[in-house]
Amino acid sequence: MVRIRLRRVGRKKQPSYRIVVADSRSPRDGRYIEVIGFYNPRTEPATMTIKEDRALYWLQNGAQPSDAVRRILDKLGTLARLERAHKGEAVDSLVSEAEAEAEARGPVSPKTMVAAEPKAEAAESSTEAPEAVEEVAAVEEAEEAEEEAPAAEAE
């Protein structure tokens, strides 16, 4: 069986991985058929690149991705494009779409995808914060004015 999996490269304690197509019987860092991508978890955000056309070719011809590669392909949108290719869309149009997304997106990181949502919420709340501060200041000024008014009447 042909598998799409990670092949560890890099120095000791500094892993990076190549995404390769290999026979399932060959060792993790052993013989492979083709290199179709790269994954570096040590960068911030993690770097994930893939040759979309070759990945779709191998997946259409029965190659099975490992769990880690399946997550990477899902993050990059390759599995969704594979389903569309199975439904009859042209692979060339899907590949050009993937290249356009890759240029616009840059490297993909699961951490940045999760962290992007709270930042958006924080940005929304930060735009509301000055208004809230102004409202609180207005209320405080009104209370001070009320306190001064009875003192002025007593005199």
Secondary structure, 3 states (H helix, E strand, C coil): CEEEEEEEECCCCCCEEEEEEEECCCCCCCCCCEEEEEEECCCCCCEEEECHHHHHHHHHCCCEECHHHHHHHHHHCHHHHHHHHHCCCCHHHHHHHHHHHHHHHCCCCHHHHHHHHHHHHHHHHHHHHHHHHHHHHHHHHHHHHHHHHHHHHHC
